Amino acid sequence: MEFVVLVSELDEVIGEMEKQEAHIKGLLHRAFSIFIFNKKKQLLLQQRAGTKYHSPLKWTNTCCSHPRKNESYLDATHRRLKEELGFDCHLTEKFHFIYKAEVGDGLIEHEFDRVFIGTYENEVYINVQEVHAVRWVSIEDLKNEIKNYPDNFTEWFKIIFDKYENEIENLFQ
């Protein structure tokens, strides 16, 4: 059973709860989203595994998850990159935000989400229990895909991309 860290809007820890219960109740909890780029400034997208209890087979940012109790955001990002994609790289936190979105089947993501970026050029080794597929995509192509096929993407990814598109586009400037 996995737990998430419940927090205030200032990211102050107020408790912990089983992950699915927190998503049913829509309670604010810690999360992180990782965006990995290559030298061509393409973003590594992941398609969530079909066995995920919400948002199965939807495309999303490179990696996203929740830190565990007493685990720093940065430690959690490195742990999940290795667990889901079989690699690790230097990561830098760029910004954070709070969002709340229905993700289907009566589940609600309500997260204090810290966004990290990094660069990587080598092989990706997906954990098929977590990830169905990966691909590199340019920001311009991604904009068009999200506009034309929004249902193919996770809710949080669309929120991040819509609200922070300029920050994402300018990460390397």
C-alpha positions as CSV (number, residue, x, y, z in Angstrom):
1,M,0.0,0.0,0.0
2,E,1.4,3.4,-1.0
3,F,0.9,6.6,1.0
4,V,1.0,10.3,0.0
5,V,2.1,13.2,2.2
6,L,-0.8,15.6,2.8
7,V,0.1,19.2,2.9
8,S,-1.2,22.8,3.4
9,E,-1.1,25.3,0.5
10,L,2.3,26.3,1.9
11,D,3.6,22.8,1.5
12,E,3.6,22.2,5.3
13,V,3.1,18.5,6.2
14,I,-0.2,17.9,7.9
15,G,-0.3,14.1,7.7
16,E,-0.3,11.1,5.3
17,M,-3.0,9.0,3.7
18,E,-3.2,5.9,1.5
19,K,-2.7,7.2,-2.1
20,Q,-6.0,6.0,-3.7
21,E,-8.0,7.3,-0.7
22,A,-6.4,10.8,-1.1
23,H,-7.4,10.7,-4.8
24,I,-11.0,9.7,-3.9
25,K,-11.2,12.5,-1.3
26,G,-9.3,15.0,-3.4
27,L,-7.0,16.0,-0.6
28,L,-4.0,18.2,-1.2
29,H,-0.8,16.2,-1.3
30,R,2.9,16.4,-2.5
31,A,3.8,15.5,-6.0
32,F,6.5,16.2,-8.5
33,S,6.7,16.4,-12.3
34,I,9.9,15.8,-14.3
35,F,10.6,17.1,-17.7
36,I,13.6,15.6,-19.4
37,F,14.9,17.2,-22.6
38,N,17.6,16.1,-25.1
39,K,20.1,18.4,-26.9
40,K,17.6,18.9,-29.7
41,K,15.3,20.5,-27.1
42,Q,12.8,17.6,-27.5
43,L,10.8,16.5,-24.4
44,L,10.7,12.9,-23.4
45,L,7.1,11.9,-23.0
46,Q,5.9,8.8,-21.3
47,Q,2.7,6.9,-22.0
48,R,1.3,5.5,-18.7
49,A,0.9,1.8,-18.3
50,G,-2.5,0.4,-19.1
51,T,-2.7,-1.1,-15.6
52,K,-2.6,2.3,-13.9
53,Y,-5.7,2.9,-11.7
54,H,-6.2,6.3,-13.3
55,S,-5.2,7.9,-16.6
56,P,-4.1,4.6,-18.2
57,L,-2.4,4.8,-21.6
58,K,-2.4,8.6,-21.5
59,W,0.7,10.5,-22.5
60,T,2.3,12.7,-19.9
61,N,5.6,14.4,-18.9
62,T,8.7,12.3,-18.5
63,C,8.0,11.1,-15.0
64,C,5.6,12.1,-12.2
65,S,4.9,10.7,-8.8
66,H,4.8,11.5,-5.0
67,P,7.6,11.8,-2.4
68,R,7.3,9.4,0.5
69,K,7.1,10.4,4.1
70,N,10.5,12.0,5.2
71,E,11.8,11.8,1.6
72,S,12.9,15.0,-0.1
73,Y,11.4,16.0,-3.4
74,L,14.8,15.7,-5.1
75,D,15.5,12.2,-3.6
76,A,12.0,11.1,-4.8
77,T,12.6,12.4,-8.3
78,H,15.8,10.5,-8.7
79,R,14.2,7.3,-7.2
80,R,11.3,7.4,-9.6
81,L,13.4,8.2,-12.7
82,K,15.4,5.0,-12.0
83,E,12.3,3.0,-11.2
84,E,10.2,4.0,-14.2
85,L,12.8,4.7,-16.9
86,G,16.0,3.1,-15.9
87,F,18.2,6.2,-15.8
88,D,19.1,9.1,-13.7
89,C,20.4,12.6,-14.4
90,H,21.0,16.0,-12.8
91,L,17.7,17.7,-12.0
92,T,16.8,21.3,-11.2
93,E,13.6,22.5,-9.6
94,K,12.1,25.2,-11.8
95,F,8.7,26.1,-10.2
96,H,5.8,24.8,-8.2
97,F,2.1,25.2,-8.3
98,I,-1.2,23.7,-6.9
99,Y,-3.8,22.2,-9.1
100,K,-7.0,20.2,-8.7
101,A,-8.4,18.1,-11.6
102,E,-10.8,15.2,-12.0
103,V,-9.0,12.2,-13.6
104,G,-11.9,9.9,-14.2
105,D,-13.6,7.1,-12.2
106,G,-14.5,9.6,-9.4
107,L,-10.8,10.3,-8.7
108,I,-9.4,13.8,-8.1
109,E,-5.7,14.9,-8.3
110,H,-5.2,17.8,-5.9
111,E,-1.5,18.3,-5.7
112,F,1.3,20.6,-4.6
113,D,3.4,19.9,-7.6
114,R,7.1,20.8,-7.9
115,V,8.4,20.8,-11.4
116,F,12.0,19.6,-12.2
117,I,13.9,19.6,-15.5
118,G,17.0,17.8,-16.7
119,T,18.7,16.7,-19.9
120,Y,19.5,13.1,-21.0
121,E,20.8,11.6,-24.2
122,N,21.1,7.9,-23.7
123,E,18.9,4.7,-23.6
124,V,15.7,4.6,-21.7
125,Y,14.7,1.3,-20.1
126,I,11.0,1.4,-19.3
127,N,9.5,-0.5,-16.4
128,V,6.4,-2.0,-18.1
129,Q,4.5,-2.0,-14.8
130,E,4.7,1.8,-14.9
131,V,5.2,2.9,-18.5
132,H,3.7,1.6,-21.7
133,A,5.9,3.6,-24.1
134,V,8.2,6.7,-24.4
135,R,9.0,9.1,-27.2
136,W,10.8,12.3,-27.8
137,V,8.7,15.3,-29.2
138,S,9.4,18.9,-30.1
139,I,7.5,21.5,-28.1
140,E,5.9,22.7,-31.4
141,D,4.6,19.3,-32.3
142,L,3.5,18.8,-28.7
143,K,1.4,22.0,-28.8
144,N,-0.3,20.8,-31.9
145,E,-1.0,17.3,-30.5
146,I,-2.5,18.7,-27.2
147,K,-4.7,21.1,-29.2
148,N,-5.9,18.4,-31.6
149,Y,-6.0,15.4,-29.3
150,P,-6.4,16.6,-25.7
151,D,-8.0,13.4,-24.5
152,N,-4.7,11.6,-25.2
153,F,-2.9,13.5,-22.4
154,T,-3.1,13.4,-18.6
155,E,-5.0,16.3,-17.0
156,W,-2.0,17.5,-14.9
157,F,0.2,17.5,-18.0
158,K,-2.3,19.7,-19.9
159,I,-2.5,22.0,-16.9
160,I,1.3,22.4,-16.6
161,F,1.7,22.8,-20.3
162,D,-1.1,25.4,-20.6
163,K,-0.1,27.4,-17.6
164,Y,3.6,27.2,-17.9
165,E,4.2,26.7,-21.6
166,N,6.5,29.8,-21.7
167,E,8.6,28.6,-18.8
168,I,8.9,25.2,-20.5
169,E,9.9,26.7,-23.8
170,N,12.5,28.9,-22.2
171,L,14.1,26.4,-19.9
172,F,17.3,26.5,-21.9
173,Q,17.6,30.2,-22.6
